[in-house]
Structure formats: structure tokens, C-alpha cells
């Protein structure tokens, strides 16, 4: 796959131990293109350790195939089932470890943040996110799994945040006073 045509490539991951969504977007002249989308189906594997190994290998393979600049991953949401959260957190951790193993910067977004950046509503349903992605990204073929669109949404959310390699070197501030102190020439006094 020739990804050299893109100025930036972002892999989005919707972690899971039954299905893990993967979405790869490429940005060229500030236009977002879908490079790839898929779902890793793990429900037939009963051993949790084998599922985690498969996630690690799949993320590494996608990194090696698409040579991304960054990886965006959806963070686990806090639910009532502690065991489900633990499994989801492990899946996310393994995906993050695979990216870090290849020196790919990782950015994590809450489900609410991703939904808000795509639909404008943090409480949007998965179907609403998918519907908006179809329009934004001009998706012709509807993915058969909402984990795929969730992964694309994570990647697109990251792009919308303008974070990552383009922002390295920017400094964050704890408040206006710190900004003004550090940037005296940028502030005009009345």
C-alpha cells in the first residue's frame, strides 16, 4: 500500500476483546481519505491471553503496512461490569503497547469526546456516529460492524483535535497568567 501520497496517516482503534475496530485515515491537503477499515473478530478465541496476542500482532501488522504517524484509541468507558472493563482495558493497553513498540505516538479519547467531535453530541448513539461518518467521509459501502465506524471516528476525532506531530513544540499553559508571562510580546495592553 502506497501511503506516501498522504501528509499524515492516523490509525484509529476501537478496542475490544470480541471485536476490535480498525480505521486508517490519510490526510492530503486537509482532506480526509479512508485508507483502510476492518474489524478483528476475536469471539471464537476463548483464551484471553490469545486474544491479547492477536490484538498485539494485528496492530503491529497494520502499523507496518500503513506506516502511520499517530494512533488514536478510544478509552474504556466506566460501566457496571468490572470484569468487562478489565478485559477492555487490557485490549486497549495491548494496542497501545504495540504502537509504542514501533515508536508511534498514541492519543486516547473518551467515547463522549469522540461522539461529540463527530456528531456535536457527546451522548450520540453508535448509529448516529456511523451516519455522520458516511456523510463526512463519503463512505459508499456501509461497514457491517459499528466497531469499524467507531475506529474511524477515533481517528477523525484525533485529526479534528489538531494534536500530535504537527503540534509538537507547542506549549500548554495552566492559565492566562502563565500564557501572558511566557508571551509578553503577543499581548497588547490597553
C-alpha positions in Angstrom: 0.0 0.0 0.0 1.5 3.3 -1.1 0.7 5.8 1.7 3.4 8.3 0.7 0.6 10.4 -1.0 -0.7 11.5 2.4 0.7 14.2 4.6 -0.4 12.4 7.7 -1.8 8.9 8.4 -3.7 8.1 11.6 -4.8 4.7 12.7 -7.9 4.7 14.9 -8.7 1.8 17.2 -11.9 0.8 19.0 -10.5 -1.8 21.4 -12.4 -4.9 22.3 -11.9 -8.5 23.2 -14.6 -9.8 21.0 -14.4 -7.3 18.1 -11.7 -4.7 17.7 -12.4 -2.0 15.1 -9.5 -0.6 13.0 -9.8 2.5 10.8 -6.9 4.1 8.9 -7.3 7.7 7.5 -4.9 9.7 5.4 -4.9 13.4 5.2 -3.9 15.1 2.0 -4.3 18.9 1.5 -6.5 19.0 4.6 -8.9 16.4 3.1 -9.5 13.2 4.9 -9.5 9.9 3.0 -10.2 6.4 4.2 -7.1 4.3 3.6 -8.5 1.1 5.2 -11.1 -0.2 7.6 -11.6 -3.6 9.2 -12.6 -5.5 12.3 -10.6 -8.1 14.1 -13.1 -10.8 15.2 -11.9 -12.5 18.4 -15.1 -14.0 19.7 -14.1 -17.6 18.6 -11.0 -17.5 20.7 -11.8 -18.5 24.3 -8.4 -17.8 25.9 -8.0 -14.2 26.9 -4.2 -14.3 26.5 -4.5 -15.5 22.9 -6.9 -12.7 22.2 -4.4 -10.1 23.6 -1.6 -11.7 21.5 -3.8 -11.5 18.4 -4.6 -7.8 19.1 -0.9 -7.0 19.5 0.1 -8.8 16.3 -2.8 -7.2 14.3 -1.9 -3.6 15.5 1.8 -4.2 14.6 0.9 -5.6 11.2 -1.3 -2.6 10.4 1.4 -0.2 11.6 3.9 -1.9 9.4 1.5 -1.9 6.5 0.3 1.7 6.7 3.2 3.5 8.4 1.0 5.8 10.5 2.2 9.0 12.1 -0.1 8.6 15.1 -2.6 6.2 16.7 -5.8 7.3 18.3 -7.6 4.9 20.6 -10.9 5.0 22.3 -10.6 4.8 26.1 -12.7 2.3 28.1 -15.8 3.8 29.5 -16.8 3.2 33.1 -19.6 0.6 33.2 -21.2 -1.5 35.8 -19.4 -4.8 34.9 -15.9 -4.7 36.3 -14.8 -7.8 34.5 -15.8 -6.3 31.1 -13.9 -3.1 31.9 -10.9 -5.0 32.9 -10.9 -7.0 29.7 -11.5 -3.9 27.6 -8.6 -2.1 29.4 -6.3 -4.9 28.7 -7.2 -4.9 25.0 -6.6 -1.1 24.9 -3.3 -1.5 26.7 -2.0 -4.1 24.3 -3.0 -2.0 21.3 -1.1 1.0 22.9 1.9 -1.2 23.7 2.1 -2.3 20.0 2.1 1.3 18.8 4.7 2.3 21.4 6.8 -0.7 20.3 7.0 0.9 16.9 7.5 4.4 18.4 4.1 5.6 17.2 2.6 8.4 19.4 -0.6 7.4 21.0 -3.6 9.6 21.8 -6.5 8.5 23.9 -10.1 9.9 23.6 -13.1 9.2 25.7 -16.2 7.8 23.9 -18.0 11.0 24.7 -15.3 13.2 23.2 -15.2 11.1 20.0 -19.0 11.3 19.7 -19.0 15.0 20.3 -16.3 15.7 17.7 -18.1 13.7 15.0 -21.8 14.5 15.7 -21.7 17.5 18.0 -23.4 15.5 20.8 -21.5 13.6 23.4 -24.4 11.3 24.0 -24.9 10.3 20.4 -25.6 6.6 19.6 -23.1 4.4 17.6 -25.6 4.6 14.7 -25.6 8.4 14.7 -21.8 8.4 14.7 -21.8 6.0 11.8 -24.4 8.0 9.9 -22.4 11.2 10.3 -19.2 9.4 9.2 -20.9 8.3 6.0 -21.6 11.9 5.1 -18.2 13.3 6.3 -16.0 10.7 4.7 -18.3 9.9 1.7 -18.4 6.2 2.7 -20.1 4.3 -0.2 -20.0 0.8 1.3 -21.6 0.5 4.8 -19.3 -1.4 7.2 -21.1 -4.4 8.6 -19.8 -3.6 12.1 -20.1 -0.5 14.2 -16.7 -1.2 15.7 -15.2 -0.2 12.4 -17.0 3.2 12.3 -16.0 3.7 16.0 -12.4 3.2 15.0 -12.7 5.6 12.1 -14.4 8.1 14.4 -11.4 7.9 16.9 -9.0 8.6 14.0 -11.1 11.5 12.7 -11.6 12.9 16.2 -7.8 13.0 16.6 -7.5 14.8 13.3 -10.1 17.3 14.4 -8.2 18.0 17.6 -5.1 19.0 15.7 -2.9 17.2 18.1 0.2 15.2 17.5 3.3 15.7 15.4 2.1 19.0 13.9 1.7 20.3 17.4 4.9 19.1 19.0 6.8 22.0 20.3 3.6 23.9 21.3 3.5 24.6 25.0 0.4 24.2 27.1 -0.4 26.6 29.9 -2.2 26.3 33.2 -4.0 29.6 32.7 -3.9 33.1 31.2 -1.4 34.4 33.7 1.1 31.7 32.7 0.5 32.4 29.0 0.9 36.2 29.4 4.1 35.7 31.5 5.6 33.5 28.8 4.4 35.6 25.8 4.8 39.3 26.7 5.2 40.4 23.1 1.9 38.8 22.0 -0.3 40.7 24.4 -1.3 44.3 23.7 -2.0 46.4 26.8 -4.8 49.0 26.6 
